[in-house]
Amino acid sequence: MIYNDLLNGKKKMAVIGLGYVGLPIALEFAKKISVIGFDIRSDRVEMMKNRVDPSKELSSEDFEGCDIRFTDSIEDLREASFYVVAVPTPIDEHKNPDLVPVLAATTTVGKVLSEGDYVVYESTVYPGCTEEDCIPLLSAISGLEYMNQYKVGFSPERINPGDREHTLTRITKVTSGCDAESAEEIAKTYELVITAGVHRASSIKVAEAAKIIENTQRDINIAFMNELSMIFNKMGVNTFEVLEAAGTKWNFLNFFPGLVGGHCIGVDPYYLTYKSAKFGHHAQIINAGRGINDGMAAYVAHQVTLKLSSTFPNLKDCRVLIMGATFKENVSDIRNSKVADVISELKEFGVQVDVVDPYASPEEIRQEYDFQLSPSIEGLFHGIVLAVNHREYVELDEAYFRSITHEGAVFADLKGIYRERINSLNYWSL
């Protein structure tokens, strides 16, 4: 049994893809068993060899006491027998699933797969992808017969970047396998590190579907909050005050308006709508939610320019400071950041935009979004957009904001954290 062989050191695990998801998994397992950490980027591999997390989520201490070898060599993967695939699953320019990374990782594993090996996918995909897209490729490349000579499972990742409470080991893990034996072996393997417990899904497809609806549910609820924000804005009612009042009811759901970016909530629903369309079903609620959330950047920019023009008629003379560029607070991840869309929309109105962020990489921002981060805050601004609630921003006071703005400046507080704390600026929030 592969679980026992991993435990007694006869076999090794390999984790393919060492980003936000893969590296924590690899290090946690490496505290219990022997692990090979594989990534195609040699620069990232070198950083990890030196106990540096390229994603800036883990400290050097997290690498201590781990039996792990980092590599970018496919040949090193031949030593493994239990493969965990944890690569990104983005969308393309048409908002269709982009399976290139997961199929490339599948090809890599297929080249080194041996009889008796296990492959577990953690990458978020639509229901059916593992069995319909990945397994045929594994069999074709390896020449091995699925289920008889190798086995496959799916265990959706639940890593939440920047969250120090809901870490890998503290979140219930969903696992699945292609048959009863593999389902149990995979579950027991994950139970080595998951202290919160493991939920054994009845099939691979159920595990895939469970993951995809987790983020789709959040997307739909945030879209509802965003639509409420638009309605209440027209009424002159503060949305956050409404939610605070409604939240006193015991079963009111705790969601808030905001920009929906990142590599999960803003992406995963498209995998489900894509697959549903293949079955001839148009996912009305999911698509409506996506439409609202994808349009929020333009809405924010429009509201900011309306506020600006009420005091400063010539928008081309206006300078706006954007505070925060990552997709969420206290992380360096800029993937699918909707702040970039707000910046583009403001520039379309002719507004001059300065952007600061204490976490984002200036080089990554330049390459991905073609704008520059300002190294510091200089001069006076006609408006401020507090876009991301980084910890460095939440304790600033109104005196500070007044010191860097013109009289009558706009203060757009997207998450409402400065509600009732800003009195002399032209305050607006979602």
C-alpha positions as CSV (number, residue, x, y, z in Angstrom):
1,M,0.0,0.0,0.0
2,I,1.4,3.4,-1.0
3,Y,0.4,5.1,2.2
4,N,2.6,2.7,4.2
5,D,5.5,2.9,1.7
6,L,5.4,6.7,2.0
7,L,5.4,6.5,5.8
8,N,8.3,4.1,6.1
9,G,10.4,5.9,3.5
10,K,10.3,3.3,0.7
11,K,8.5,5.8,-1.6
12,K,8.5,9.5,-2.1
13,M,6.0,12.2,-2.9
14,A,6.5,14.8,-5.6
15,V,4.6,18.1,-5.6
16,I,4.4,19.6,-9.1
17,G,4.0,23.4,-9.0
18,L,5.3,25.3,-6.0
19,G,3.2,28.5,-5.8
20,Y,0.7,29.6,-3.2
21,V,-0.8,26.1,-3.1
22,G,2.1,23.7,-3.9
23,L,4.8,25.0,-1.6
24,P,2.8,24.9,1.7
25,I,1.6,21.3,0.7
26,A,5.2,20.2,-0.1
27,L,6.6,21.6,3.1
28,E,3.9,20.2,5.3
29,F,4.2,16.7,3.9
30,A,8.0,17.0,4.1
31,K,7.7,17.2,7.9
32,K,6.3,13.6,7.8
33,I,7.7,11.9,4.6
34,S,10.3,12.5,1.9
35,V,9.2,15.0,-0.8
36,I,10.5,16.3,-4.1
37,G,9.4,19.8,-4.9
38,F,9.2,20.5,-8.6
39,D,8.8,23.8,-10.4
40,I,9.6,24.7,-14.0
41,R,11.1,28.1,-13.0
42,S,14.7,27.6,-12.0
43,D,14.8,31.1,-10.4
44,R,12.0,30.1,-8.0
45,V,13.7,26.8,-7.3
46,E,16.9,28.5,-6.3
47,M,15.0,30.8,-4.0
48,M,13.3,27.9,-2.2
49,K,16.6,26.1,-1.9
50,N,17.7,29.1,0.1
51,R,14.5,28.9,2.2
52,V,12.8,31.9,0.5
53,D,9.2,31.7,-0.5
54,P,8.8,33.5,-3.9
55,S,5.2,34.2,-3.0
56,K,6.2,35.8,0.3
57,E,3.7,33.8,2.3
58,L,6.0,31.5,4.3
59,S,9.0,32.4,6.4
60,S,12.4,30.7,6.4
61,E,11.4,28.9,9.6
62,D,8.7,27.1,7.7
63,F,11.4,25.3,5.7
64,E,13.1,23.9,8.8
65,G,12.8,20.2,9.7
66,C,11.6,19.3,6.2
67,D,12.8,16.3,4.1
68,I,12.5,18.0,0.8
69,R,14.5,18.4,-2.4
70,F,13.7,21.3,-4.7
71,T,14.3,20.8,-8.4
72,D,13.4,21.8,-11.9
73,S,14.7,18.6,-13.4
74,I,12.1,16.1,-14.7
75,E,14.5,13.3,-14.2
76,D,14.4,13.9,-10.4
77,L,10.7,13.1,-10.5
78,R,11.4,9.5,-11.4
79,E,12.2,8.9,-7.7
80,A,8.6,9.7,-6.7
81,S,5.6,7.4,-6.6
82,F,2.9,9.8,-5.3
83,Y,2.4,12.9,-7.5
84,V,0.5,16.0,-6.4
85,V,-0.3,18.4,-9.2
86,A,-0.8,21.9,-7.8
87,V,-0.5,24.3,-10.8
88,P,-2.7,27.3,-11.7
89,T,-5.9,26.9,-13.8
90,P,-6.5,30.4,-15.2
91,I,-8.9,31.6,-17.9
92,D,-8.0,32.8,-21.4
93,E,-8.9,36.1,-23.0
94,H,-12.3,34.8,-23.9
95,K,-12.9,33.8,-20.3
96,N,-12.8,30.1,-21.1
97,P,-10.8,27.6,-19.1
98,D,-7.0,27.6,-19.8
99,L,-5.9,24.1,-19.2
100,V,-2.4,24.6,-20.6
101,P,-0.6,24.6,-17.2
102,V,-2.5,21.5,-15.8
103,L,-2.0,19.6,-19.1
104,A,1.6,20.5,-19.2
105,A,2.0,19.3,-15.6
106,T,0.1,16.1,-16.6
107,T,2.5,15.6,-19.5
108,T,5.5,16.0,-17.2
109,V,4.1,13.4,-14.8
110,G,3.2,11.0,-17.6
111,K,6.8,11.0,-18.7
112,V,8.0,9.6,-15.3
113,L,4.9,7.6,-14.2
114,S,5.6,4.0,-13.2
115,E,3.4,1.1,-12.4
116,G,1.8,1.4,-9.0
117,D,2.0,5.2,-8.8
118,Y,-0.6,7.6,-7.7
119,V,-1.5,11.0,-9.2
120,V,-3.6,13.5,-7.2
121,Y,-4.8,16.8,-8.7
122,E,-5.3,19.8,-6.5
123,S,-5.7,22.3,-9.3
124,T,-9.3,23.7,-9.6
125,V,-11.1,22.4,-12.6
126,Y,-14.6,21.8,-13.9
127,P,-16.3,18.5,-13.0
128,G,-15.0,15.8,-15.3
129,C,-11.7,17.5,-16.2
130,T,-9.5,15.0,-14.3
131,E,-11.1,11.9,-15.9
132,E,-11.9,13.4,-19.4
133,D,-8.8,15.5,-20.0
134,C,-6.0,14.6,-17.7
135,I,-6.2,10.8,-17.3
136,P,-6.3,10.0,-21.1
137,L,-3.1,12.2,-21.4
138,L,-1.4,10.4,-18.6
139,S,-2.2,7.0,-20.1
140,A,-1.1,8.1,-23.6
141,I,2.3,9.4,-22.5
142,S,3.1,6.8,-19.9
143,G,1.8,3.8,-21.8
144,L,0.2,2.6,-18.5
145,E,-3.3,1.4,-18.0
146,Y,-5.5,3.6,-15.8
147,M,-6.7,1.9,-12.6
148,N,-4.8,-1.3,-13.3
149,Q,-1.3,0.1,-13.4
150,Y,-1.7,3.6,-11.9
151,K,-4.4,5.4,-9.9
152,V,-5.7,8.9,-9.7
153,G,-7.5,11.1,-7.2
154,F,-8.6,14.7,-6.8
155,S,-8.2,16.8,-3.6
156,P,-9.2,20.4,-4.2
157,E,-6.9,23.0,-2.7
158,R,-8.2,25.4,-0.1
159,I,-5.2,27.7,0.5
160,N,-6.2,31.3,1.3
161,P,-3.3,33.6,0.7
162,G,-2.7,36.1,3.6
163,D,-4.8,34.1,6.0
164,R,-2.9,33.1,9.1
165,E,-5.9,31.4,10.8
166,H,-7.3,29.1,8.1
167,T,-4.0,27.5,7.1
168,L,-3.5,24.2,5.3
169,T,-3.6,21.9,8.3
170,R,-6.5,23.7,9.9
171,I,-9.0,23.4,7.0
172,T,-11.0,20.2,6.4
173,K,-9.6,18.5,3.3
174,V,-11.8,17.0,0.6
175,T,-10.2,13.9,-1.0
176,S,-11.3,11.4,-3.6
177,G,-10.0,8.5,-5.6
178,C,-10.8,6.5,-8.7
179,D,-11.8,3.4,-6.7
180,A,-12.4,2.4,-3.1
181,E,-8.8,1.5,-2.5
182,S,-7.2,4.6,-3.9
183,A,-9.8,6.8,-2.2
184,E,-8.7,5.4,1.2
185,E,-5.0,5.5,0.5
186,I,-5.2,9.1,-0.6
187,A,-7.4,10.1,2.4
188,K,-4.9,8.4,4.8
189,T,-2.0,10.2,3.2
190,Y,-3.6,13.6,3.6
191,E,-4.5,12.7,7.2
192,L,-0.8,12.7,7.9
193,V,-0.8,16.5,7.8
194,I,-4.5,17.7,8.0
195,T,-5.3,18.1,11.7
196,A,-8.8,19.4,10.9
197,G,-9.8,16.1,9.3
198,V,-10.5,14.7,5.8
199,H,-13.8,14.4,4.1
200,R,-13.9,11.5,1.7
201,A,-15.9,12.4,-1.4
202,S,-17.7,9.6,-3.2
203,S,-16.0,10.3,-6.5
204,I,-13.5,12.5,-8.3
205,K,-16.3,14.4,-10.0
206,V,-18.0,15.2,-6.7
207,A,-14.7,16.5,-5.3
208,E,-14.2,18.7,-8.4
209,A,-17.7,20.0,-8.2
210,A,-17.4,20.8,-4.5
211,K,-14.4,23.0,-5.1
212,I,-15.9,24.8,-8.0
213,I,-19.1,25.8,-6.2
214,E,-17.2,27.0,-3.1
215,N,-15.9,30.0,-5.0
216,T,-18.9,30.4,-7.3
217,Q,-21.1,30.7,-4.2
218,R,-19.0,33.5,-2.9
219,D,-18.9,35.2,-6.3
220,I,-22.7,35.2,-6.5
221,N,-23.1,36.6,-3.0
222,I,-20.5,39.4,-3.5
223,A,-22.3,40.2,-6.8
224,F,-25.5,40.7,-4.9
225,M,-23.7,43.0,-2.4
226,N,-22.3,45.0,-5.3
227,E,-25.7,45.4,-6.9
228,L,-27.1,46.5,-3.6
229,S,-24.3,49.0,-3.4
230,M,-25.3,50.5,-6.7
231,I,-28.9,50.7,-5.7
232,F,-28.1,52.3,-2.3
233,N,-25.7,54.7,-3.8
234,K,-28.5,56.2,-5.9
235,M,-30.6,56.5,-2.7
236,G,-27.9,58.2,-0.8
237,V,-27.7,55.3,1.7
238,N,-24.4,53.9,3.0
239,T,-24.3,50.2,2.1
240,F,-22.0,49.2,5.0
241,E,-24.5,50.8,7.4
242,V,-27.3,48.8,5.9
243,L,-25.3,45.5,6.1
244,E,-24.3,46.3,9.7
245,A,-28.0,46.7,10.6
246,A,-29.1,43.6,8.6
247,G,-26.3,41.6,10.1
248,T,-27.9,41.7,13.5
249,K,-30.2,38.9,12.3
250,W,-28.8,35.5,13.3
251,N,-29.0,34.0,9.8
252,F,-27.9,37.0,7.7
253,L,-25.0,36.0,5.4
254,N,-21.8,38.0,6.0
255,F,-20.8,39.3,2.6
256,F,-19.7,42.8,1.5
257,P,-19.3,44.7,-1.8
258,G,-15.9,45.1,-3.5
259,L,-13.6,44.3,-6.4
260,V,-13.5,40.6,-7.2
261,G,-10.2,39.5,-8.6
262,G,-7.5,37.0,-7.8
263,H,-7.1,33.4,-9.1
264,C,-10.2,31.9,-7.4
265,I,-13.4,33.8,-7.1
266,G,-13.0,35.8,-10.2
267,V,-11.9,32.7,-12.3
268,D,-13.5,29.5,-11.0
269,P,-17.1,30.3,-11.9
270,Y,-16.1,30.5,-15.6
271,Y,-15.0,26.8,-15.4
272,L,-18.5,25.9,-14.2
273,T,-20.4,28.0,-16.8
274,Y,-18.1,26.6,-19.5
275,K,-18.9,23.0,-18.6
276,S,-22.6,23.7,-18.1
277,A,-22.8,25.2,-21.6
278,K,-21.4,21.9,-22.9
279,F,-24.5,20.2,-21.5
280,G,-26.7,22.8,-23.1
281,H,-27.5,24.8,-19.9
282,H,-27.0,28.5,-19.7
283,A,-26.1,29.3,-16.1
284,Q,-28.1,32.4,-15.6
285,I,-27.4,33.3,-12.0
286,I,-23.7,32.5,-12.2
287,N,-23.3,34.6,-15.4
288,A,-25.2,37.5,-14.0
289,G,-23.0,37.5,-11.0
290,R,-19.9,37.4,-13.1
291,G,-21.2,40.3,-15.2
292,I,-21.8,42.5,-12.2
293,N,-18.4,41.7,-10.6
294,D,-16.5,42.1,-13.8
295,G,-18.1,45.5,-14.2
296,M,-17.2,46.9,-10.8
297,A,-13.9,48.4,-11.8
298,A,-15.6,50.6,-14.4
299,Y,-18.3,51.5,-11.9
300,V,-15.8,52.6,-9.3
301,A,-13.9,54.7,-11.8
302,H,-17.1,56.3,-13.0
303,Q,-18.2,57.2,-9.5
304,V,-14.8,58.6,-8.6
305,T,-14.7,60.8,-11.7
306,L,-18.2,62.0,-11.0
307,K,-17.1,63.0,-7.5
308,L,-13.9,64.7,-8.8
309,S,-15.7,66.7,-11.5
310,S,-18.1,68.1,-8.9
311,T,-15.2,70.0,-7.4
312,F,-12.5,70.0,-10.1
313,P,-14.1,70.5,-13.5
314,N,-11.0,69.6,-15.6
315,L,-10.3,65.9,-15.0
316,K,-7.1,66.1,-17.0
317,D,-5.7,68.3,-14.2
318,C,-6.6,65.8,-11.5
319,R,-4.1,63.5,-9.8
320,V,-5.5,60.5,-8.1
321,L,-3.6,58.2,-5.7
322,I,-4.5,54.5,-5.8
323,M,-3.5,52.8,-2.6
324,G,-3.1,49.1,-3.2
325,A,-2.6,47.1,-6.4
326,T,-2.7,43.4,-5.3
327,F,-5.9,41.4,-5.6
328,K,-6.4,41.3,-1.8
329,E,-5.0,42.7,1.4
330,N,-1.6,41.8,2.8
331,V,-0.5,39.6,-0.1
332,S,1.9,40.1,-3.0
333,D,-0.3,38.3,-5.5
334,I,-1.3,40.5,-8.4
335,R,-3.0,37.9,-10.6
336,N,-6.3,39.1,-12.0
337,S,-6.2,42.3,-9.9
338,K,-9.2,44.4,-10.6
339,V,-7.4,47.4,-9.3
340,A,-5.5,47.4,-12.6
341,D,-8.9,47.8,-14.3
342,V,-9.8,50.8,-12.1
343,I,-6.5,52.4,-13.0
344,S,-7.1,51.8,-16.8
345,E,-10.7,53.3,-16.5
346,L,-9.5,56.4,-14.7
347,K,-6.8,57.0,-17.3
348,E,-9.5,56.7,-20.0
349,F,-11.1,59.7,-18.3
350,G,-7.8,61.6,-18.6
351,V,-7.0,61.4,-14.9
352,Q,-3.4,61.3,-13.8
353,V,-2.9,58.2,-11.6
354,D,-0.2,57.4,-9.1
355,V,-0.2,53.8,-7.6
356,V,1.5,52.6,-4.4
357,D,1.6,49.2,-2.8
358,P,3.9,47.9,-0.1
359,Y,3.5,44.2,-1.2
360,A,3.4,44.2,-5.0
361,S,6.5,43.7,-7.0
362,P,7.1,46.7,-9.3
363,E,8.6,44.5,-12.0
364,E,5.7,42.1,-11.9
365,I,3.2,45.0,-12.1
366,R,5.1,46.5,-15.0
367,Q,5.2,43.2,-16.9
368,E,1.6,42.2,-16.2
369,Y,-0.3,45.5,-16.4
370,D,2.1,48.0,-18.0
371,F,2.1,50.7,-15.4
372,Q,4.6,51.8,-12.8
373,L,4.3,51.7,-9.0
374,S,5.4,54.9,-7.4
375,P,8.2,54.4,-4.9
376,S,6.7,57.0,-2.5
377,I,3.8,59.3,-2.1
378,E,4.8,62.8,-3.4
379,G,2.8,66.0,-3.9
380,L,-0.9,66.7,-3.5
381,F,-3.8,64.7,-4.9
382,H,-7.3,65.6,-5.9
383,G,-8.5,62.2,-5.0
384,I,-7.5,59.0,-3.1
385,V,-8.8,55.5,-3.9
386,L,-8.2,53.2,-1.0
387,A,-8.5,50.0,-3.1
388,V,-6.8,47.4,-0.9
389,N,-6.9,47.3,2.9
390,H,-3.3,46.5,3.5
391,R,-2.4,46.6,7.2
392,E,-0.1,49.6,6.5
393,Y,-3.2,51.6,5.4
394,V,-5.9,50.8,7.9
395,E,-4.4,52.8,10.8
396,L,-3.8,56.0,9.0
397,D,-5.9,59.0,10.1
398,E,-7.7,61.8,8.4
399,A,-5.0,64.3,9.2
400,Y,-2.6,62.2,7.1
401,F,-4.9,62.1,4.1
402,R,-5.5,65.8,4.4
403,S,-1.8,66.4,4.3
404,I,-1.5,64.8,0.9
405,T,-4.7,66.2,-0.7
406,H,-6.1,69.4,-2.1
407,E,-9.1,71.1,-0.4
408,G,-12.3,69.2,-1.4
409,A,-10.5,66.1,-2.5
410,V,-12.3,62.8,-3.0
411,F,-11.7,59.9,-0.7
412,A,-13.0,56.6,-2.2
413,D,-13.0,54.0,0.5
414,L,-13.9,50.8,-1.4
415,K,-14.2,48.5,1.7
416,G,-15.7,51.2,4.0
417,I,-13.1,50.9,6.7
418,Y,-12.9,54.7,7.1
419,R,-16.6,55.2,7.5
420,E,-17.3,57.8,10.2
421,R,-13.6,58.6,10.4
422,I,-13.4,60.9,7.3
423,N,-15.3,64.2,7.7
424,S,-13.5,66.9,5.8
425,L,-12.9,65.1,2.5
426,N,-15.5,64.2,-0.1
427,Y,-16.1,60.7,1.2
428,W,-17.5,57.8,-0.9
429,S,-17.6,54.1,-0.5
430,L,-19.3,51.1,-2.2
